Every structure is written in structure tokens, then in C-alpha cells.
Amino acid sequence: MIAFVEGILAAVQLGHQRCRVTVNVGGIGYCLQVPPRLAEELPAIGDPLLLHSYLVVRESEMLLYGFATAAERDVFVELIGVSGIGPSLGLALLSTLSLSELVQAIVTENARVLSLTPGVGTKTARRLALELKSKMAEWREGAGIAVATAGGSPALASAEVEMALLALGYTPNQVAKALHAVSQSHTPAFTNLSPDAAVEAWLRAAIAHLSTSQS
């Protein structure tokens, strides 16, 4: 197993729902497929880069996948172990949802949130939750990933806000990005709100983000 690749970022190739990076390690270029979300966090070409990695060996090729953290890599390995979830879909799940959002959606069996990922239908989402719920709950505790479960929590509020935004005509991709942005910037302020107040606050913040990003 190639646990990580550390070197100089040599190239970035962006495609439709795909991102590849080339890392120069001692004069050898390693090409890794990474979650498209990671493209926003990459350093400049020529700067140092470390990616945690996982090698997938097929009959005709070997593909190397890269992640910002070891935790993301570990969850990716669990995802592709589920029937019907290949590496491309695993990357898409980790790009549409943050790691904590993805793990929480699986643990709470929230098929609606999982289905926000392009290519993940309701049946696939339910299978993910069924097969990985126990593993992800145990892994989450061991990895120390905190996910709120009461009060004005992201899990309780975002599920309702998600459906409201979809009903307003926003696309699943727009909704996922808005919920991620709100989670990153507003969650502490919403923690002590009642469930109803939290939903209202999340909805206002999400719509404000969507309005700004579209202007």
C-alpha cells in the first residue's frame, strides 16, 4: 500500500466531476485522482504537497487516489467496499459532502442527504447506510470526529433546509455547496437555538449564500 505521496505539485487537470494532480517525487511524477472539492485547497504549482493515498489495482491498470487527510482516505476505502460504489462514486461522495456530513448521513441513515451526490440514487443511498452505519459509528468515535446530534445541530436542521431548497428549485449540487458553506461558517452561532429557530436560521443563511454565489 502507498500510504502517502509527498513532493512538489507539478500539474492539475480539472474535468467534469474529476480532478487529477501530478506530484513530483524525486523526479518521478505520480498521478493521483482526488475529490474535486480538493482542487479548491491545492497549493500553487511548484509548492510542496502531501496527499494520503490508496492504490486500486485492476486487471489492466493501477490507479492511485489522493486525499487531504488519512480520515478521508479511510472512509473512501469503506465506501468502495460497498456493492455498486466504485472509486469515482466514492470521490463524488467525498466531494459533495464534507467528511463529517457524509459520516453523519450514513450513521443517521439520511438517504436524502446521501442522494445529493450525482449518481447516488435512493436505493444506493439506503444500501450505503445499511452496510456502513455500524462501521461508521465506531470509526467516528475512534477518529474523534465530533458530530452534533441535538439542539440546533447541522444534522437535524440541514435535512429540513435541504428539502426546502430543493423545493425552491435549486439543484442538488447548489444545495450541497450551500449547506457545506453554512456548516463551515455558521454552525457555532446556531448551536444553542431551538430546532425550529435553527432551521429558520439555516434556511436564511443558505439562501443568502446562494444569492451571493449566483450574483
C-alpha positions in Angstrom: 0.0 0.0 0.0 1.2 3.5 -0.8 0.1 5.4 2.3 1.0 8.9 1.2 2.7 10.8 -1.6 4.9 13.8 -0.7 6.6 16.1 -3.2 6.1 19.1 -5.4 2.8 19.8 -7.1 3.6 19.6 -10.8 0.2 19.7 -12.6 -3.5 19.9 -12.0 -6.1 18.6 -14.5 -9.7 19.5 -14.0 -12.5 17.7 -15.8 -16.2 17.1 -15.4 -16.6 15.9 -11.8 -13.0 14.8 -11.9 -9.6 16.2 -10.7 -6.2 14.8 -11.2 -3.0 16.0 -9.8 0.6 15.1 -10.6 3.1 15.2 -7.8 6.9 15.3 -8.5 8.6 12.9 -6.0 12.3 12.9 -6.5 12.0 13.3 -10.3 9.1 10.8 -10.7 5.6 12.1 -11.4 2.8 10.4 -9.5 -0.7 10.9 -10.9 -3.5 10.8 -8.4 -7.2 11.2 -8.7 -8.6 13.4 -6.0 -12.0 14.6 -4.9 -12.9 17.7 -7.0 -13.5 19.6 -3.8 -9.8 19.3 -3.0 -8.9 21.3 -6.1 -10.0 24.4 -4.2 -7.5 23.7 -1.4 -4.4 22.8 -3.5 -1.3 24.9 -3.3 0.2 26.7 -6.3 2.1 24.7 -8.9 5.7 24.3 -7.7 4.7 24.2 -4.0 5.1 21.3 -1.6 2.1 18.9 -1.3 1.4 15.8 0.8 -1.6 13.6 -0.1 -2.7 10.5 1.8 -3.3 7.8 -0.8 -4.9 4.5 -1.7 -3.9 2.3 -4.6 -6.6 0.4 -6.6 -5.3 -2.4 -8.7 -7.3 -3.6 -11.7 -6.6 -6.2 -14.4 -5.3 -3.6 -16.9 -4.2 -0.7 -14.7 -3.3 0.7 -11.3 -5.0 3.8 -10.1 -3.8 6.0 -7.3 -6.3 8.1 -5.3 -5.3 11.0 -3.1 -6.9 12.7 -0.1 -6.2 15.7 2.1 -6.4 13.6 5.3 -5.9 10.0 6.3 -9.5 10.0 7.6 -10.9 10.8 4.2 -8.8 8.0 2.7 -10.1 5.6 5.3 -13.7 6.5 4.6 -13.1 6.2 0.9 -11.8 2.6 1.4 -15.0 1.8 3.3 -17.2 3.4 0.6 -15.7 1.4 -2.3 -16.2 -1.8 -0.4 -20.0 -1.4 -0.8 -21.5 -3.1 -3.8 -22.2 -0.7 -6.5 -19.9 2.0 -5.2 -16.8 2.4 -7.3 -13.9 4.8 -6.9 -15.5 7.5 -9.0 -18.6 7.5 -6.9 -16.6 7.3 -3.7 -14.8 10.5 -4.8 -18.0 12.2 -5.7 -19.5 11.5 -2.2 -16.4 13.0 -0.5 -16.6 16.0 -2.8 -20.4 16.7 -2.5 -20.4 16.3 1.3 -17.7 17.2 3.9 -16.3 14.2 5.8 -18.4 14.9 8.9 -21.6 15.4 6.8 -21.0 12.2 4.9 -20.4 10.1 8.0 -23.3 11.6 9.8 -25.6 11.0 6.9 -24.6 7.3 6.9 -24.9 6.9 10.6 -28.3 8.6 10.7 -29.5 6.7 7.6 -30.2 10.0 5.9 -30.8 8.8 2.3 -31.9 12.3 1.2 -28.6 13.9 2.0 -26.6 11.0 0.5 -28.7 11.3 -2.7 -27.4 14.9 -3.1 -24.4 13.3 -4.7 -24.8 12.9 -8.5 -25.1 9.2 -9.4 -26.3 8.2 -5.9 -30.0 7.2 -6.1 -32.2 6.4 -3.2 -31.5 2.6 -3.4 -27.8 3.2 -3.4 -28.0 5.6 -0.5 -30.0 3.2 1.6 -27.5 0.4 0.8 -24.7 2.7 1.9 -26.4 3.4 5.2 -27.4 -0.3 5.7 -23.9 -1.6 5.2 -21.8 1.1 6.8 -23.9 2.5 9.6 -22.3 0.4 12.4 -18.8 0.7 10.9 -19.0 4.5 10.5 -20.4 5.0 14.0 -17.5 3.0 15.5 -15.0 4.6 13.2 -16.3 8.1 14.0 -15.7 7.6 17.7 -12.2 6.2 17.2 -11.3 9.0 14.8 -12.6 11.7 17.2 -14.9 13.3 14.6 -17.5 15.2 16.5 -21.0 15.4 15.0 -23.7 17.2 16.9 -26.9 15.3 17.4 -29.2 17.6 19.4 -30.4 21.2 19.7 -29.6 23.3 16.6 -27.4 20.7 15.1 -26.4 20.5 11.4 -27.9 17.1 11.0 -31.4 18.0 12.2 -31.5 21.4 10.6 -29.8 20.7 7.3 -32.1 17.8 6.3 -35.1 20.1 6.5 -33.4 23.0 4.9 -32.2 20.7 2.1 -35.7 19.7 1.2 -36.9 23.3 1.3 -34.1 24.5 -1.0 -34.8 21.6 -3.5 -38.5 22.6 -3.4 -37.5 26.2 -4.3 -35.8 24.9 -7.5 -32.1 24.8 -6.5 -30.1 21.9 -7.9 -28.7 19.2 -5.6 -25.2 20.4 -6.3 -26.1 24.0 -5.3 -27.9 22.8 -2.2 -24.9 20.7 -1.1 -22.4 23.5 -1.6 -24.7 26.0 0.3 -25.2 23.6 3.2 -21.4 23.0 3.4 -20.7 26.7 3.4 -23.3 27.4 6.1 -21.9 24.5 8.2 -18.4 25.9 8.0 -19.3 29.5 8.8 -22.4 29.5 11.0 -22.7 26.3 13.0 -21.3 27.7 16.3 -23.8 30.5 16.2 -26.7 28.1 15.7 -25.8 25.5 18.3 -27.9 26.8 21.1 -31.0 27.6 19.0 -34.2 25.6 19.3 -34.8 23.2 16.4 -37.4 25.5 14.7 -35.2 28.5 15.1 -32.2 26.6 13.8 -34.0 25.5 10.7 -35.1 29.1 10.0 -31.6 30.4 10.6 -30.0 27.8 8.4 -32.5 28.5 5.6 -31.9 32.2 5.7 -28.1 31.7 5.7 -28.3 29.1 2.8 -30.4 31.4 0.6 -28.1 34.3 1.3 -25.2 32.2 0.3 -26.9 31.0 -2.9 -28.0 34.6 -3.8 -24.4 35.8 -3.4 -22.8 33.0 -5.3 -25.2 33.5 -8.2 -24.8 37.3 -8.4 
